[in-house]
Amino acid sequence: MQQPPDEALTPGLYIVATPIGNLSDLSPRAASVLARADLIAVEDSRVTAKLLQRIGTKRPMTPYHDHNADQVRPGLIDRMGSEAIALVSDAGTPLISDPGFKLVRDARAAGHMVTTIPGPCAAIAALTLAGLPTDRFFFLGFLPSKEKARADAIAEVAGVRATLILYESGPRLGAALAALADGLGDREAAVAREISKAFEECVTGTLSTLAARYADAPPKGEIVIVVGPPGEAPAPEAGDVDAALIDAMARLPVARAAGEVARATGLPRRELYARAMELKDGG
């Protein structure tokens, strides 16, 4: 939906992508919409205030985040009947690992106009930097913080034949990479951080080498992990897998043996662990 830059905005919901680092990445259209919105729904008013200052405007803001969305949403929906409401996140495209889809759904259900002002997205930006296949990709958002839940989440996508994209924090990065190596095998991967900022970095390597790099040196900044798809090599014969598991179990506990074979074969650790337990019990 395009409108002349000086006209009042049509009432409804405007989903506005904002910079993920360099404030110069805000599009002229996004700046125009933010400057004319009747109200901006924000994650953190301090962050959005800096962006508004950059474009030389002040607009009314209201918090909209995971902790208050259910309470705030009905009021925003009501106001969309007569006002232009802009939705932004602290950085990037709203709704991508941020609250918002229920606001879009309810705005549509109420018959309000909904439009998007596209722009930066950390997941897509990292994918372009990683040098990994881009024809098919699967976005996971953040992995769970607890070890078992994280392993279960990784197991669910182990067979997905696509490049995987995840968000992660610096303190959890090393553990997340190790868990990905354990659950997916030692795939090619990339860690991108501070995208579009002065210290932008994209480090590539296997999951195990990246896990070792960041194990004791958690980086700062916003981080995206990109993991290559499963290899196209034919699956190992069942007999060869069993032999590898038996050899590994002669030297290591079952869980570590399964992890070693997972890294060597690219097979999911969870399946290998189950087979190792069968072999241990004489199966």
N, C-alpha and C positions, 0 to 999 in steps of 0.2 A: 504494500500500500504506500503510494508516494503522495506527498502533499507539498504545496509551495512552502518554502522555509519560514515565511512570515505569518502564515495563517494559523489560527488556533487548531489544535489537534482534534480530530474526531474522537468523541468519547469511546473508551474501551481499554483494552490491555495491550501494552507495548512491551515486548520481551527484548531487552536491549543488551547486546554483548558489549562488554567493557574490556580494556586492555589487561593482559595477564602479566605485564611488566612495564614495558615502555608506554608511557601515556600518549605518545604520539600515534599509537596504533588505533586510538578511538576514531571511528569513521566520522566524516562530516555529518552524515545522516543521523548517526547515534547522538552526536553532540546537539544537533538541532532538536531532536525529540526530547532529550533530557532537559534542554533549556526551556521547552514549552510545556512539559508535563505538569498537570495540576498537582500530582503527588508521585513520589518515587518510593517504591517498596524496596528496602535495602537489607543486606545482611548486617552491615556495620556502618552507621551513619558517619563515623570518623573517616572511614576509607572512601566512601562516596563523596564526602564533602571535599576531599582533596582533588577528586576528579572534577567536580563542579567548579572548584576554584580555578582549575587548569583552563576550563573553557569560559571562565568569566561570568558565572551565573550562580544564583542561589535558588533552591527550590525546596518546598516542604518535603520532608522525608518521614517514613514510618518504618520501624523494624519489621522484617518478615524473615523468620528463620525457623529451624526445626522445633524450637522450644515454644513458639507462640503462634505458629501458622494456623492451627485449628481455631484459635480464638480470633485472630485478625482477619482471616479469609472472608467471612461473611460480610464484614464492613467494607472490605475492598470491592467485593462483588457488587454491593449496593451502589457504591460510588461510581462504578464504571458506567452506570446508566446515564450519567450526566458529566463525567469527568474523564480525562485521559490519565490513566494510571500506568506508570513505567515500572517494570520489574528488572532489577539488576542484582548481580552477585558481587562479591568483593573483587573477583577477577574472572574474566572469561565469559562464556555463554551460560546464562541462567538455565537451571534444570539439569545440567550435567553434573551429577553428584551433589546437587544442591536442591533444596525444596522448591517446588514450583509447579509440578505437573498437575496437582490437584487444583491449583488456582486457574490454570489454563482450562482444565476440564470443566470446572464450575462456571467459569466465565462463558464458555461455549454453551453450556446447558442453560444459562440465563439469557442467551441470545445476544450477548455483547460481541462487539468486534474484537478480534484477536489478531495481532500481527507481530512479526519478528523483525528485528533489525540485526542481521547477522554480523558476525565478526570473530574475534579471537576465541580459540578453544585450545587449552593446553594439550588435550589428548591428541588432537589432529596435528598440532604443531610438532609434538614429539614424534609422531609417526613419520612426518616428513624429514626429520633429522636422523632417524635411526638407521636408515639404509636396510630395512627389512621389508618383506613383501607387503604391499599396500592394497592388493586386489580384494582381500577379505580380511576384516579385522573385527575383534570382539572386545568391547569395553567392559571392564569389571568394576570400575570405581575403586573403592578402598577394600582391601582384604580385611577380614575380622582380626581383631587384636589377639584373641586367645588362640593358643597353639592348635588345639583339635579343630575348632571351627575354621581356622585358616586352612588347615590341611584338607578338610572336607570341601571347602570352597574351591581349592586348587584341583582336587580330584574330579570335581564336577566338570571342569573344562579341559582336562588332560587330553581328551580325544578330539577336541574342536580343531578342525583343520583351518586355522586362521591365525593371524598375528594377534597377540593379546596385548591390551593396553590397561595399565593400572596406575592409580595414584597412590603415593605413599609419603610418609613423613620421614625426616632425616633419622631420628632415633630408632625407628623401626625398620629402616631400609635393609641393613645387613641381614636381620632375621627373616625378612620377607623374601629376599633373594635366595637365601639358603633353603627356605621352605619351597620356593618355586623349583629350584634345582632338584630337591628331593622328590617332589611330586610330579614333575614334568620330564625329568631327565635333563641333561646338560645342554640345553638349547642355546643358540645365539640370542643375545639380548642387548639392550641399550638402557642406560640411565641418563635421562635428560633433566636438567634443572636450571632454574633461573632463566627460563626461555624469554628472549627479547630484552633481557637486562644486560648490564655491563659485564657480568661474570657468567654469561651463558656457557653451559658445558654439556656435551653429550659424549659419554664414555661407553664404548662398545666392547663386547667380549662374550664369553660364555657365562651362564648363570653362576657357575661355581667360582670363576675368577672374579666376577663382580661381587659376589658374596664375600669373598676373602678380602677384596679391596676395601669394602665398606664395613667389615665386621667391627673394627675398632676405630673407625674414623667416620662417624655419621656426618654427612654434609648438611649445610644449611640451605634454606630456600625451598620453593615448591618443586616437588619431584614427580616425574613420570617414568614408570618402567614400561618398556616395550619388549615383548618376548616373541621370538620367531615361531612359526608354526612347526608342528611335528615334521621330522624328516621324511623323505619319500622312500627311504631304503626299505626293502621287504622286511617284514617282521621276522625276528629270529624263530627258528624251530623250537617247539615246546621242549624237546629233549635237550637242546642247547641251553635254554633258559634254566631248566632244572639243574643241569650240570653246573652252570655258573652259580646258582643259588647254593647248591651243596658245597661247592668249593669255598664260597664266601662264608657260609655258616661254620665251616671248619675253623675259621680264623676270627669271626666276629659274631656279636649277638645278632639275633634274627633281624631286628629293625635296621641295624647298620648294614647288614648283609643285603637286605632288600634295597636300601638306598644305594649301595655300591653298584648293584646290578642295574638299577634304574638309570644311574648316570652312564653306565656303559652301553645300555641298549636303547635308551630313550623310552622304555616302557614305563607306565605309571607305577610309582612306588607302592601305592595301595594294593594293586593287584598282585605285585610281586611279593609283598608281605603276606598276603593271604595264601599264596602258593607256597611260600617258605614254611608257614605254619603247618600246612598239609604235609609237606615233606618231612618236617621235624617229627610229626606224629605218625609217620610211616605211610602216608598217603601217596 
